[in-house]
Amino acid sequence: MLQMRSSMSRFLAQTIGLLFWSAVAVWASEPKGSFPDGTNIFAPASTPAKSIFGLSLFVLAVTGAIFLVVFALLLYCVVKFRKRRNDDGREPPQVYGSNQVELAWTVIPVLIVVALFMATARVIADVQKAARPDNAIEVIAIGHQFWWEYRYPAFGVVTANELHVPVSDDTHPTPTFIKLLSADTDHSFWIPRLAGKTDLIPNHPNSMWIDPHETGVYLGQCAQYCGTQHAKMLLRVYVQSQDEFARWIQEQRQPATVGNAVSQGQRIFETTACINCHTVAGTVANGRFGPDLTHLLSRDTIAAGAAKNTPENLRQWILNPAAIKPGSLMPAMQLSDPELDALTTYLETLR
Amino acid sequence: MSTESIAWPTTTAASPSFVDHLHTWVTTVDHKRLGILYIVYALIFLVIGGVEATVMRIQLIRPHNDFVSPQVFNRMFTMHGTTMIFFVAMPILFGFANYLIPLMIGARDMAFPRLNAFGFWMTAFGGLLLYFSLVGANGLYGAGNAPDVGWFAYAPLTSQTFSVGHSTDFWTLALLVSGFGSISTAINIVATVLCMRCPGMTLAKMPLFAWLNLVMAGLVILAVSPLTAAQIMLLLDRYLGAHFFDTQAGGSAVIWMHFFWIFGHPEVYVLVLPAFAFASEIIPVFSRKAIFGYPVMVGATVAIGFISMSVWAHHMFTVGMGANANTFFVLSTLAIAVPTGIKIFNWLATMWGGKIEFKTPMLFCIAFLFQFLIAGLTGVMMSAAPFDWQLGNSYFVVAHFHYVIVGGILFTLFAAFYYWFPKMSGKMYSEILGKLHFWLFLIGFHLTFDFMHVPGLLGMPRRIYTYEPGRGWDTWNLIVTIGVFFQAAGILVFLGNLLWSYYRGKDAGSDPWDAWTLEWSTNSPPPAYNFASIPVVKSRRPLWDLKHPDDPDWKYE
């Protein structure tokens, strides 16, 4: 038995060691991509995320301390009070309880709870009751199966999937307040580095705010199960300098760039089912079920971040959306090769 | 007349045919047989739910994997969650409660034996309905063949617009039917504990096991009823033109969340209180000491029962309840940590100064204490609402509640299996296989659920069938999946141990653990009538009094 136990423990130790080192090796070789902090909640870059980060450090410190104390007690019990080999076979002294001790381990946790509660209540108020300055950017985010619609009512801009907001630094504090709506099922807006998540629920408007302190692209994705393609309902937030943001707004306000002669691709677009769902401002296409395509080429990705916005991907997406995003509500358009080419060429003009 | 001429009638009764045998089990109203039916039924579903989990983990082993389609993955997590909660955890805990409560309180059966059978068969029928959706729900093109709305089935995903066909109906009916079973079993447990105790066993002298299950049963009555109501409302929405949750007609998705979680959170305590009950019986016996602070343990249990009814909306910190409601639910949620902490301290104090024997049941209990401590602390992290805005619906939450349900509840369940298997079968299990099971499962558990916290912190939401590379999630998901195979191996060893011990195990005798509660005073397995004469008790540990007439408990209590 003893021999078996030692061989078992050796087997366990070797297995754990092997797994650990192979994990380290795989992790070290893992491509990190161009977003080093990606979606790490401990790399906050905006006030709400920073408030949460501060609170989380406090909570982690308190719970970590509790863990160490209780774990040490458990370990001490297991080692110190194990049955010895030379045990005399008598029952240990029976202890039935102690009111003092019970009182101690009731009052101390109560005090800890009070401290945690007060710290938490303060952050809730800071984030949820924050005053909205007059110069705040207003965005309406509408969740759809399985993409994001963004509307800037003050600028008359409508876009999809890639949210653009200005940086909010000390010289120009420009927070963005986002009103959250849903066109169909529940979704959740979550950019971990900018703010905690808030759900988009039909018939239940919500709001949240961000004030990113550094320019760059921030990632996230839908965080409430919303149907088949919940997984590829990705979020990208482009935080731009004040000038770049103003320029982006200017460009987005333009109607679609249409050549003098209606191209063959445009004719296909406007005579097939495309226009039932998509809008191209300034043309007959005014559907609202799918993303606005007026400035399609100004976006880096298609299919809510599921693929890069390249002519090949765009063509593939029209030909067979399921190849990129099975379960997406975009139908395969059943076009011939020349039609596909023409249509892709037309879409490539929507800058 | 000579004796030789008399032909004795053949009295060697032929062993009953298989059909007769089956008949006695199907028609039984014996609490022990119903208990075993519950347990075996739940073990079958445990394997099914485990296979579903394995499918999901293989799909997530690397980014952009295509082991299963998104549709299949969504069905897998819906079925896994529903199966594990309603058709594994609840029945298996009811099974132990059914089997053990009458034995522990010196009764011959539950208060309502026929209601008991009704409860089991309703639960069993519910499970079959759920899985019948695999063949029966394919009513319309694209309807899918199993529910895919997630185990909390948020509206309006369950409306006819978004859930065509009948898979959601099978889900609804399965929960409705098994809910009736759960409520009837709960009523039975309450009645049994309150009315069937043997002479001398006052409420203050009954085993903690009975106390914890009493509170659990009360919670079932309070919590399952709103769920049942909500399921009926959902059916009305889907078929009779009601608009409770139909947002397109002015209904409220948030109301469903409230209905579901006012069931869903007490449900966590419905599952964990029986786990506490196992620990409260097993830890004292293997530490050779009386439970420390019995009255405080009872008080903490009742406190948990009450507070657990006021914490449900901490599942809804991200749905926009407003700052004041969020603040209230932070406080109530933090408050429940206090009685739970008291319980952990009392178990530690029970071990303190004892002589701890590391038999398999005790190993599982010690692992439970360690894991439940961590589960409680990650729970405290999420009770801080702003932290939950980041952690909610991420893999951190998935890791947290698996720490509670697997690391807490399943570990104590394994302890209970090994501890009471000798009583139920009359046979001793294999200690070597038991320890192998423990270590395999412990390694698998920690590989899977320790590392599962990390992708959550790195922004990985739950319920996604695939994920993008380059976000630092790949390695963690790989390790998590590797752990699954250790757990599966552990489960196989466990099932093998049960079968091998049942057929080949040594006789256990009536009291293999030198324990103190009444079930160990009768034969293993107990006869149909449990006790030849109804016992009379004077303290919480009647068998201690019997074994130590010079130093009985009743002198001190």
Interface residues (C-beta under 8 A of the other chain):
Chain A: M1 M4 M8 L12 T15 I16 L19 A23 V26 W27 E30 P31 K32 G33 S34 F35 G38 T39 N40 I41 F42 A49 S51 I52 L55 S56 V59 L60 V62 T63 I66 F67 V70 F71 L73 L74 C77 V78 F81 R82 K83 R84 D87 E91 P92 P93 Q94 V95 Y96 G97 S98 V101 E102 W105 T106 P109 V110 V113 L116 F117 A119 T120 A121 V123 I124 A125 V127 Q128 K129 L180 D184 T185 D186 S188 W190 P192 A195 G196 K197 T198 D199 I201 P202 N203 H204 N206 S207 L219 G220 Q221 C222 A223 Q224 Y225 C226 G227 T228 Q229 H230 A231 K232 L234 P326 G327
Chain B: S69 P70 Q71 N74 D148 G150 Y154 A155 P156 L157 T161 F162 T247 Q248 G250 G251 S252 A253 V254 S287 R288 K289 A290 F292 G293 Y294 P295 V296 T318 V319 G320 G322 A323 N326 T327 V330 L331 L334 A335 A337 V338 G341 I342 I344 F345 N346 L348 A349 M351 W352 G353 G354 K355 I356 E357 F358 I366 L369 F370 L373 I374 L377 T378 V380 M381 S383 A384 A385 P386 F387 D388 W389 Q390 L391 G392 N393 S394 I432 K435 L436 W439 I443 L447 L457 L458 G459 M460 P461 R462 R463 I464 Y465 T466 Y467 E468 P469 G470 R471 G472 D474 T475 L478 I479 I482 H548 D551 D553 Y556 E557
